Amino acid sequence: MGREKVTTLVRQVRAIWNYQCFVSPLVLRTHLKSFCSFTLSPFLSFLQQDTMAKMEVKTSLLDNMIGVGDMVLLEPLNEETVINNLKKRFDHSEIYTYIGSVVISVNPYRSLPIYSPEKVEDYRNRNFYELSPHIFALSDEAYRSLRDQDKDQCILITGESGAGKTEASKLVMSYVAAVCGKGAEVNQVKEQLLQSNPVLEAFGNAKTVRNDNSSRFGKYMDIEFDFKGDPLGGVISNYLLEKSRVVKQPRGERNFHVFYQLLSGGSEELLNKLKLERDFSRYNYLSLDSAKVNGVDDAANFRTVRNAMQIVGFMDHEAESVLEVVAAVLKLGNIEFKPESRVNGLDESKIKDKNELKEICELTGIDQSVLERAFSFRTVEAKQEKVSTTLNVAQAYYARDALAKNLYSRLFSWLVNRINESIKAQTKVRKKVMGVLDIYGFEIFEDNSFEQFIINYCNEKLQQIFIELTLKEEQEEYIREGIEWTHIEYFNNAIICDLIENNTNGILAMLDEECLRPGTVTDETFLEKLNQVCATHQHFESRMSKCSRFLNDTSLPHSCFRIQHYAGKVLYQVEGFVDKNNDLLYRDLSQAMWKASHALIKSLFPEGNPAKINLKRPPTAGSQFKASVATLMKNLQTKNPNYIRCIKPNDKKAAHIFNEGLVCHQIRYLGLLENVRVRRAGYAFRQAYEPCLERYKMLCKQTWPHWKGPARAGVEVLFNELEIPVEEYSFGRSKIFIRNPRTLFKLEDLRKQRLEDLATLIQKIYRGWKCRTHFLLMRKSQIVIAAWYRRYAQQKRYQQIKSSALVIQSYIRGWKARKILRELKHQKRCQEAATTIAAYWHGTQVRREYRKFFRANAGKKIYEFTLQRIMQKYFLEMKNKVPSLSPIDKNWPSRPYLFLDSTHKELKRIFHLWRCKKYRDQFTDQQKLIYEEKLEASELFKDKKALYPSSVGQPFQGPYLEINKNPKYKKLKDAIEEKIIIAEVVNKINRANGKSTNRIFLLTNNNLLLADQKSGQIKSEVPLVDVTKVSMSSQNDGFFAIHLKEGSEAASKGDFLFSSDHLIEMATKLYRTTLSQTKQKLNIEISDEYVATLFEYAFSLSALLF
């Protein structure tokens, strides 16, 4: 096969590879390996190196698809196929599925590796359908539309409790935070926006039977951006906090997280200050059967919440005030009442144990008698008249619970407003807005009450705006592309919304009318009114309505009514509708709260101000929620919507379990099937001309491998060649519209077959090229091997000849060398013999000459020699027996001879001095200062103070509080310009009552200062020249008195009396600093009885007192 053909084939493969529509290299490798046994690595490496540098491989939504990634393409379309598709993808850890631009998210109940920074980069600046379905794709699409097209966005997240709405909103916010700009100010805004979540979750989330972290309120956050797409701030709106949970929780559920976090994670000091105990069973408002949740660390979460509050911008006193209100709500549940009969025969209630009431009043700053009266009496005002009535036990409990619910609900609203103050945009430039709505999904329980009614009303409004905006978006795209718009039939739930919210005869309007009507108002009278007004409505049913008059439905009790919502029929119990809609708080309790000295509580009850008494009845809960929903809908209609529908796969909160019945129920009330039908009512699939041509161009000879003309013309040629019926597609201005999914799947099947044919062709050409290359390589190798062998044979022969010559030469040189060696050895022996004879002769002559001198001096020489040898031996033994270099080591070798006694002692003294010097040379200046202070302390306190021995082993640290590093004491640090020698918390004995108070004891070069431990404010400042004496007992206590100079300004209130764990160190440093500055020794008095002056009176203090 010629080189030109190989080159042509390679170009074709490159053409395939260069488009995102082609499969990945791994798929190509799999195809080719099935046809040939040769390794494909060199060839594929060549292709990858040549093309991957130009363009990275992209995975289309249609490639390697598990089930159907976009359910608009599902065929056939029914409830069963939708569930099977979701289950198939869920089993393969594909939790996200599209319906057009809507993301369906199935909660996996486990961590998946699909949210890493690498994944964020994968989906960044990508087309929505370019990669597999993911929540990041929707987040990126919304963010880019906001940044580049200047369109305000909103992301609507819906689903039932436990479906993963809160986590989905966190993922959206974290993605936006990751892809937007960087910088210190921008990062601070992003951190504040993200850290607002832990605070709101602690106060607004709770453990339910369906979810361990269930949001019990609806949240809408507007994130504001500048023209560059960098976040400037945000605004949070909350809807319908489930405040009834404060006083009562269903079995198996918990109260709001913050109560358990406070009791688990609060320090002992904090709990004592809030008058709380760590035991959950002490509080009636906390359920005990689910107090502990597996996998949840309430103590760690409390620390996270405190840190988040600090990041968001809460001041320390604000955080303390919030916790005080939480503690007050918790203790309200412990107030119990007992009945008492009055003289006039009326029943009244009294508080059983007033201790709890007393502690609540101390926390809130309310007069105990005022709050006690508010729990026992109710004042009704009408024009100029006031009437007080007593409350029986049931009414008192109702008042207590109403106060707890209102107090917590208003605290939550205050938290939201306070967070908004911190995260709001500081600039007044024009802003772009992205809204994130995390709200309850449609709820159908066994017992549905007022809460479920208004939640489902909100979902009806969201469904209405969803259908309207989806149809509007479809219509706008058809008009934009020049496609004829066809009317789409769908169920319009406006009739259901009107049934609920109509101002004249809507259910909410009639409920408000009943609440405001004078006379006896009960839930039964409300139901009777509904039966009269709504009896003929086709979506309303009750035992008395005309719609159900001839129905034999025994499941419909007399005290219930049923509404046929878009998601199905829901049966509502009317019990509690009137009370929950009224949401009354007695005016006496509001006025009692306003009288509190606690600033936060007082601000929560402005209606309690007597100067602003308003006799007008406050708006009902239903009307407030209706107005909030109307505002929300108006806000959403001004933004481009993006939808995330969350689905819970099972009720066990377990991974890998897919309950088809539960999922089917959610599909119905989320309206997913209706959504798919609306989306595919016109054209099920649409795609721009360029990617469509790139994906299917290999199916037509005229468009393969390169099309020279416009993309639209290429697509027209392609579809004509494939003989696709004209009614199955339409050409828009920039997109091709395909009506039936079967047409798209046919194109995919043809493309798949064509790719296999191309893979077979590549395999055939590659096999020939491989064999030919192998043959040429073998022939070239044979020539090279022959040349190298001839060279090797000649080299080997030469080496043999060379080796033989070297052996002969070595033998000849050895014989000559041995001959010369024998001659040299003979000459050397002759010379040594002559030298030996001469030496002996000279020795004999010398001994004859010096014999007489030797006999005269022999004794002295022997003595000196012996003495020298003994000294030598002594010093050598001392060298091996020298003790360690530690100055405290008292070991020393014994002397071997008596005459060396003085030498032995002197040597010991010199060695000790030398090793002490070596030890001192190791000290730094700081260590020398510490040892000097320790030496000073020894001179002052050794054998005088019983506390001194325990301080010897403790290093003197001085500034224990590290004021320079602690931001809490920044104000105190700025106020002190001198070097701080001591910074320690001491107990100061109050001169008036003898009670102790924590103070920060600061010693500088010239002054002695006392500061408040909490605020850091300086309370006292004493110059060192005014300090005359320090007194203490000889016992093992930490009390000491600092005496001041009489007549000085600091001595006007008397001497100081302190208690500290570091008495020895503080007294020593005070002594040394005073001596350094005043050149006078400070008098340290150690006595079991000493005199201190308090308020100009002298008192004798005894050690036994302490």
PyMOL commands that set and color helices and strands:
alter all, ss='L'
color gray80, all
select helices_A, chain A and resi 3-17+25-33+41-51+71-73+79-91+117-123+135-149+165-179+184-204+243-246+257-265+268-273+280-282+298-312+316-332+354-364+368-376+393-423+450-481+494-501+507-516+523-533+546-548+577-582+587-594+599-604+606-608+610-612+621-637+660-670+672-679+689-699+711-722+726-728+741-881+898-921+925-941+948-952+967-975+1024-1026+1050-1053+1063-1078+1103-1105
alter helices_A, ss='H'
color red, helices_A
select strands_A, chain A and resi 96-99+102-106+153-158+205-206+214-215+218-225+231-239+337-341+347-351+377-382+385-390+432-438+540-541+560-565+568-573+640-647+685-688+729-731+735-738+980-989+996-1004+1007-1012+1018-1023+1027-1032+1039-1044+1056-1059+1083-1086+1089-1094+1097-1102
alter strands_A, ss='S'
color yellow, strands_A
deselect
rebuild
show_as cartoon
